[in-house]
Amino acid sequence: MKKIILFLIFVLTSSVIFGNEILGDWNGLLKVPGAQLRVVIHITKTENGYAATMDSPDQKAVGIPVAKTTFIDGVLKLEIEAVKGSYEGTFNSDNTIKGKLTQNGQSFELNFSREIVNKEVHARPQEPQKPFSYYTEEVKVENEKDKITLAGTLSLPKKEGNFPAVILITGSGAQNRDEEILGHKPFLVLSDYLVKKGFAVLRMDDRGFGESSGKFKNATTVDFVNDIQAGVAYLKTRKEINKKKIGLIGHSEGGLIAPMIAANSKDVAFIVLLAGPGLCGDKLLLRQSEDLQRQSGVSEKEIQKEFEILKGAYDLVIASSINDEKFKKSIEIYFESKLGAENIDKTKHYTAFVIDNWGYNFLKINPATYLEKVKCPVLALNGNKDLQVSAEANLEVIKKALAKAGNKNVTAKILPNLNHLFQECQTGSPSEYETIEQTFSPIALEEISNWLLIQAK
């Protein structure tokens, strides 16, 4: 009996020490197609077990809640509802945790250690460095309609003058004023280029992101329209700005926002659509899904199967009148019936997008409705290797809609070998974005500035 008691004491003591070793901070590097993201886990002890939070420094996300944390027999499990994912890893004697993060039905290797993890750094030769050869000012733009303040940078060729101006409009997702993505700052590069050509440039952090107030969650494209309209109103208060020469340059979703404003405003003198959508939201995303899957080598049979499932859900959105609880439940039931119990993560992912306030409203937006009212000069550029906004399909609709508006001052071009970010590329796949050193094709920059200079005369 004495030996058994001693053995139990040893086991219990080891368990406590083992448990304590999992406490504290753990650093990992998540590698997904086209991106590297640092991840930090903070694990603490509670009366009932363990608790944890996560940080994603590269996404400027701190304190992401972990719904459930368990550590049993050396296996750490985290349920992270905030990102609709989970993690399972094994604690090892070399003070590491090796495991996988599962999110949206996909699993990615993610290992942790106590050591600080650094990302692989890629050169960004186009990124301008201070001191700049022009004047910059940190500004606050008041969106009085929604009672939020947008933080931004106004760049001017020099401190005094009267300059034509443009506002840069970011694409979908929360982004800062540089439209920063995967180590690239395309709007910083574009702004630098245009200021040196004689234009004032205003670029702003999205609402609820960076230094801007408000909430990004649940905001729709129409809300972002209000933000950019506030930017136009702000520029009109500046004596350095030629109020008759204020234009908008929108990338991706920003290329939808620009005509939404120009269709109903005499304050906008010209617009530039960079990979702007022409197709209705549902058709745009269906085409995007097809193109991305096809480039990734998915079989045509699987592509068609996915197309039919998504189309069925999007059709339900188009036919609906309100995104209420009844509709949300019907979408969840729809995906469960199509994907089956074995694809619960995928069901959750698709359902979350469709019932999300932004996703629900975006699927319903038809850009042609606004383009048909745009009378000001328009430049529309797309890269022929863009897999997110198909060049030919979208430009064709844009040109037809502007022609219906009677707009004679339209330039539409497909630029060779450029992807969605207007980088020179091989395949157009998002997996290339980070590894390409170029941030913004010089050919595209020249196309934009040459056209703008004509409009500014």
VOGU-3710 file (C-alpha; in Angstrom, 3 decimals, decimal comma):
1> mkkiilflif> 0,000/0,000/0,000  2,839/2,396/0,860  4,345/1,968/-2,596  0,988/2,734/-4,246  0,561/5,932/-2,210  4,061/7,101/-3,140  3,339/6,389/-6,805  0,111/8,412/-6,694  1,889/11,321/-5,032  4,532/11,228/-7,783
11> vltssvifgn> 1,896/11,191/-10,517  -0,053/14,075/-9,002  3,088/16,159/-8,493  4,193/15,542/-12,083  0,771/16,555/-13,344  0,937/19,881/-11,532  4,424/20,635/-12,865  3,378/19,525/-16,350  0,313/21,762/-16,140  2,333/24,745/-15,000
21> eilgdwngll> 4,670/24,378/-17,959  1,828/25,206/-20,357  1,131/28,541/-18,652  2,351/31,827/-20,109  2,982/33,131/-23,595  3,540/31,029/-26,716  4,662/32,318/-30,106  3,919/30,768/-33,496  3,953/31,556/-37,210  0,930/30,554/-39,275
31> kvpgaqlrvv> 1,739/30,012/-42,946  -1,228/30,049/-45,296  -1,268/30,515/-49,077  0,075/33,986/-49,765  0,616/35,036/-46,160  2,534/34,606/-42,929  0,804/35,597/-39,711  2,372/35,702/-36,275  0,159/34,211/-33,565  0,598/34,600/-29,810
41> ihitktengy> -1,280/32,530/-27,207  -1,575/33,677/-23,586  -2,524/30,823/-21,234  -3,525/31,330/-17,606  -4,738/29,063/-14,789  -8,287/29,317/-13,456  -10,160/27,604/-10,619  -11,717/25,204/-13,089  -8,795/24,648/-15,440  -7,313/27,009/-18,000
51> aatmdspdqk> -8,170/30,167/-19,955  -6,506/31,709/-22,980  -6,531/34,622/-25,379  -4,827/35,039/-28,733  -3,088/37,908/-30,518  -2,547/38,328/-34,256  0,023/41,163/-34,354  0,111/41,367/-38,148  -3,646/41,932/-38,235  -3,409/44,322/-35,274
61> avgipvaktt> -5,789/42,062/-33,332  -5,130/41,721/-29,597  -6,968/39,728/-26,952  -8,969/37,485/-29,275  -11,102/35,432/-26,856  -10,698/31,665/-26,687  -14,070/30,171/-25,816  -12,695/26,943/-24,305  -9,189/25,897/-23,271  -8,253/22,379/-22,164
71> fidgvlklei> -4,899/20,768/-21,435  -5,192/17,041/-20,787  -2,445/14,400/-21,065  -0,147/16,884/-22,772  -2,672/17,868/-25,441  -3,718/21,511/-25,702  -7,113/22,240/-27,270  -8,482/25,698/-28,022  -11,920/26,589/-29,334  -11,741/30,042/-30,950
81> eavkgsyegt> -15,272/31,057/-31,890  -14,186/34,596/-32,791  -12,338/33,271/-35,870  -14,585/30,220/-36,280  -11,641/27,908/-35,701  -9,983/25,482/-33,306  -6,465/24,430/-32,410  -5,040/21,141/-31,176  -1,384/20,677/-30,311  0,878/18,400/-28,292
91> fnsdntikgk> 3,213/19,732/-25,617  6,745/18,384/-26,091  9,743/17,951/-23,782  11,713/20,555/-25,769  9,202/23,176/-24,556  7,304/23,419/-27,838  3,716/22,788/-28,879  3,188/21,132/-32,242  -0,241/21,002/-33,827  -2,755/22,333/-36,320
101> ltqngqsfel> -5,188/25,220/-36,592  -8,473/24,277/-38,246  -10,568/27,048/-39,770  -13,317/27,016/-42,371  -12,811/23,329/-43,006  -9,069/23,694/-43,667  -6,162/22,713/-41,413  -2,811/24,465/-41,222  0,304/23,454/-39,317  0,918/25,817/-36,418
111> nfsreivnke> 3,697/25,198/-33,895  4,503/27,269/-30,817  7,561/27,937/-28,701  8,657/30,396/-26,031  10,964/32,132/-28,500  9,941/35,286/-30,355  9,039/34,376/-33,945  9,925/36,624/-36,876  8,317/36,559/-40,290  10,311/36,044/-43,443
121> vharpqepqk> 10,858/39,564/-44,745  10,429/40,320/-48,443  11,932/43,363/-50,113  9,542/46,197/-50,998  11,697/48,384/-53,280  8,841/50,709/-54,289  7,847/51,727/-50,777  8,687/55,437/-50,325  10,808/56,407/-47,356  10,826/59,550/-45,268
131> pfsyyteevk> 11,706/62,364/-45,549  9,273/62,880/-48,446  9,814/65,557/-51,062  6,293/66,889/-50,472  4,053/68,060/-47,640  2,019/65,585/-45,551  -0,492/66,265/-42,807  -2,303/63,951/-40,413  -5,989/64,895/-40,623  -9,321/64,050/-39,008
141> venekdkitl> -12,395/63,765/-41,226  -15,782/64,030/-39,530  -18,568/61,817/-40,830  -21,351/63,800/-39,202  -24,068/61,539/-40,602  -22,771/58,463/-38,765  -21,049/60,410/-35,983  -17,590/58,914/-36,499  -14,125/60,363/-37,080  -11,909/59,053/-39,860
151> agtlslpkke> -8,159/59,398/-39,476  -6,140/59,987/-42,601  -3,180/61,528/-44,357  -3,450/64,451/-46,741  -0,433/64,729/-49,041  0,185/67,901/-51,028  2,828/68,726/-53,671  3,815/71,643/-51,427  2,291/73,374/-48,423  0,752/76,254/-50,366
161> gnfpavilit> -1,137/76,072/-53,677  -4,398/75,082/-55,324  -4,213/71,466/-56,444  -6,475/68,911/-58,122  -7,180/66,147/-55,603  -8,083/62,487/-55,340  -9,384/60,322/-52,517  -8,148/56,723/-52,444  -10,846/54,159/-51,534  -9,810/50,777/-50,141
171> gsgaqnrdee> -11,185/47,383/-51,100  -13,209/44,982/-48,936  -12,110/44,045/-45,448  -10,814/46,339/-42,714  -7,787/48,166/-44,080  -5,633/51,102/-43,133  -4,977/54,200/-45,235  -2,123/52,480/-47,095  -4,441/49,576/-48,013  -1,729/47,484/-46,386
181> ilghkpflvl> -1,761/43,814/-47,279  0,886/41,102/-46,912  3,689/43,607/-46,379  2,643/45,751/-49,345  1,342/49,327/-49,071  -0,187/49,955/-52,505  -1,958/53,195/-51,548  1,243/54,641/-50,080  3,019/53,886/-53,360  0,142/55,275/-55,455
191> sdylvkkgfa> -0,162/58,387/-53,304  3,567/59,078/-53,486  3,489/58,738/-57,278  0,488/61,029/-57,757  1,641/63,759/-55,367  4,873/63,997/-57,345  2,706/64,497/-60,438  0,988/67,500/-58,855  -2,075/65,989/-57,142  -3,247/66,309/-53,572
201> vlrmddrgfg> -4,099/62,865/-52,182  -6,315/61,964/-49,235  -6,265/58,423/-47,905  -8,030/57,280/-44,743  -8,156/54,335/-42,352  -11,417/52,406/-42,687  -13,970/53,077/-39,962  -13,223/51,120/-36,803  -9,706/50,349/-38,000  -6,322/51,980/-37,525
211> essgkfknat> -6,903/55,365/-35,930  -10,481/55,816/-37,203  -13,419/55,594/-34,805  -16,678/53,738/-35,357  -17,276/50,030/-35,827  -16,230/48,039/-38,864  -18,271/45,000/-37,880  -21,740/45,105/-39,444  -20,806/48,093/-41,644  -22,001/47,813/-45,248
221> tvdfvndiqa> -20,830/49,233/-48,562  -23,380/52,035/-48,136  -21,740/52,972/-44,810  -18,373/53,232/-46,547  -20,011/55,486/-49,147  -20,883/57,855/-46,300  -17,255/57,833/-45,148  -15,884/58,798/-48,562  -18,559/61,450/-49,007  -17,302/62,924/-45,736
231> gvaylktrke> -13,823/62,934/-47,273  -15,081/64,884/-50,292  -16,765/67,413/-47,996  -13,536/67,751/-46,028  -11,436/68,462/-49,130  -13,864/71,222/-50,094  -12,962/73,026/-46,855  -9,256/73,114/-47,700  -7,955/76,215/-49,463  -5,173/74,153/-51,072
241> inkkkiglig> -7,704/72,088/-53,043  -9,225/72,956/-56,401  -12,857/72,243/-55,551  -13,772/71,710/-59,204  -11,153/68,994/-59,610  -11,846/66,450/-56,873  -11,780/62,826/-58,030  -12,078/59,334/-56,557  -9,816/56,332/-57,084  -11,358/53,090/-55,845
251> hseggliapm> -9,762/49,658/-55,731  -11,936/46,506/-55,788  -14,939/47,300/-53,543  -13,651/50,883/-53,644  -14,286/50,695/-57,398  -17,956/50,133/-56,529  -18,079/52,900/-53,941  -16,692/55,519/-56,353  -19,572/55,299/-58,889  -22,117/55,033/-56,070
261> iaanskdvaf> -20,964/58,503/-55,000  -20,390/59,962/-58,470  -23,885/58,927/-59,587  -25,432/61,326/-57,090  -22,841/64,049/-56,572  -21,770/67,051/-58,606  -18,724/67,433/-56,357  -16,915/64,499/-58,023  -15,127/65,558/-61,208  -13,761/62,153/-62,292
271> ivllagpglc> -13,360/58,591/-61,048  -10,829/55,791/-61,508  -11,957/52,184/-61,069  -9,095/49,799/-60,277  -10,430/46,248/-60,570  -13,860/47,690/-59,890  -16,857/45,337/-60,140  -19,399/45,589/-62,918  -21,225/42,345/-62,189  -23,891/42,168/-59,494
281> gdklllrqse> -22,465/41,050/-56,142  -23,768/37,485/-56,327  -22,478/36,925/-59,859  -19,143/38,566/-59,030  -18,482/36,231/-56,104  -19,601/33,145/-58,021  -17,163/33,975/-60,806  -14,433/34,716/-58,256  -14,933/31,330/-56,599  -14,737/29,543/-59,951
291> dlqrqsgvse> -11,581/31,344/-61,079  -9,722/30,832/-57,798  -10,614/27,138/-57,608  -9,711/26,526/-61,233  -6,305/28,149/-60,807  -5,746/26,013/-57,692  -6,280/22,836/-59,704  -9,729/21,868/-58,407  -11,563/19,536/-60,779  -14,324/20,944/-62,980
301> keiqkefeil> -16,774/18,556/-61,339  -16,007/19,953/-57,881  -16,069/23,528/-59,177  -19,526/23,011/-60,639  -20,752/21,364/-57,433  -19,530/24,307/-55,354  -21,025/26,754/-57,859  -24,478/25,209/-57,564  -24,373/25,189/-53,756  -23,307/28,838/-53,530
311> kgaydlvias> -25,695/29,949/-56,261  -28,593/28,363/-54,403  -27,707/30,298/-51,257  -27,141/33,557/-53,122  -30,489/33,156/-54,893  -32,130/32,932/-51,466  -30,430/36,207/-50,523  -31,569/37,975/-53,701  -35,141/36,780/-53,172  -35,221/37,781/-49,507
321> sindekfkks> -36,424/41,110/-48,181  -34,821/41,173/-44,741  -31,838/39,583/-43,022  -33,782/38,540/-39,909  -33,465/35,509/-37,633  -35,888/33,473/-39,732  -33,815/34,073/-42,870  -30,559/33,326/-41,062  -31,928/30,004/-39,858  -33,094/29,104/-43,372
331> ieiyfesklg> -29,584/29,731/-44,731  -28,025/27,531/-42,050  -30,479/24,726/-42,830  -29,794/25,126/-46,556  -26,017/24,710/-46,192  -26,424/21,802/-43,752  -28,604/20,007/-46,304  -26,122/20,594/-49,120  -22,830/20,005/-47,300  -23,783/17,343/-44,770
341> aenidktkhy> -22,857/16,845/-41,122  -19,250/15,974/-42,026  -18,661/19,520/-43,283  -19,864/21,442/-40,259  -16,957/23,928/-40,352  -17,661/24,736/-43,987  -21,366/25,108/-43,227  -20,569/27,572/-40,447  -18,186/29,511/-42,669  -20,599/29,865/-45,600
351> tafvidnwgy> -23,525/30,641/-43,338  -21,555/33,306/-41,473  -20,650/35,089/-44,706  -24,148/35,072/-46,188  -25,876/36,331/-43,035  -23,145/38,841/-42,224  -24,471/42,361/-42,678  -21,796/43,263/-45,238  -22,020/39,982/-47,171  -25,828/39,969/-47,294
361> nflkinpaty> -25,960/43,523/-48,662  -22,990/43,158/-51,032  -24,582/40,150/-52,732  -27,575/42,328/-53,613  -25,708/45,338/-55,021  -25,804/45,828/-58,787  -23,037/48,283/-59,816  -24,772/48,957/-63,164  -27,571/50,721/-61,283  -25,098/53,430/-60,301
371> lekvkcpvla> -22,840/53,366/-63,359  -25,846/54,153/-65,547  -26,063/57,527/-63,772  -22,369/58,475/-63,879  -21,736/61,431/-66,194  -18,201/62,406/-65,152  -15,032/61,037/-66,869  -14,200/57,427/-65,967  -11,020/55,379/-66,198  -11,516/51,642/-65,607
381> lngnkdlqvs> -8,438/49,407/-65,378  -8,183/45,661/-64,765  -5,345/43,168/-64,870  -5,848/40,247/-67,224  -4,659/37,812/-64,511  -7,036/39,117/-61,850  -8,767/36,086/-60,292  -10,869/38,106/-57,866  -12,524/40,542/-60,269  -12,474/39,038/-63,745
391> aeanlevikk> -11,286/41,689/-66,216  -13,339/40,909/-69,309  -16,573/39,990/-67,551  -16,634/43,109/-65,369  -15,257/45,675/-67,817  -17,824/44,662/-70,403  -20,673/45,434/-67,994  -19,030/48,685/-66,876  -18,683/49,931/-70,463  -22,274/49,053/-71,337
401> alakagnknv> -23,654/50,758/-68,228  -21,656/53,945/-68,848  -22,759/53,960/-72,487  -26,353/53,746/-71,271  -25,619/56,821/-69,163  -24,563/58,632/-72,336  -21,070/59,027/-70,905  -18,636/59,698/-73,766  -15,529/60,219/-71,627  -14,750/56,604/-70,738
411> takilpnlnh> -11,422/54,802/-70,971  -11,392/51,080/-70,193  -8,261/48,954/-70,435  -7,119/45,454/-69,582  -3,451/45,522/-68,586  -1,409/42,385/-69,365  0,136/40,162/-66,685  -1,304/42,075/-63,722  -3,164/40,531/-60,789  -5,866/41,962/-58,519
421> lfqecqtgsp> -3,311/44,146/-56,704  -1,911/45,409/-60,026  1,353/43,550/-59,560  3,181/41,932/-62,463  2,697/38,235/-61,774  2,868/34,676/-63,075  -0,525/33,156/-62,271  -2,631/35,835/-60,583  -3,136/33,618/-57,536  -3,401/35,387/-54,141
431> seyetieqtf> -0,662/33,008/-52,981  1,783/35,113/-55,026  0,865/38,503/-53,570  3,293/38,436/-50,656  6,279/36,921/-52,450  6,201/39,395/-55,365  8,550/42,264/-54,545  6,671/44,740/-56,739  3,845/46,555/-54,978  2,263/48,404/-57,913
441> spialeeisn> 3,060/48,009/-61,596  4,826/51,103/-63,039  2,740/50,616/-66,204  -0,470/50,899/-64,181  0,845/53,920/-62,279  1,635/55,671/-65,545  -1,776/54,833/-67,026  -3,492/56,325/-63,992  -1,405/59,495/-63,772  -1,472/60,245/-67,528
451> wlliqak> -5,257/60,020/-67,563  -5,599/62,100/-64,408  -3,382/64,840/-65,786  -5,733/65,199/-68,739  -8,753/65,483/-66,420  -6,978/68,055/-64,248  -6,383/70,537/-67,070
//
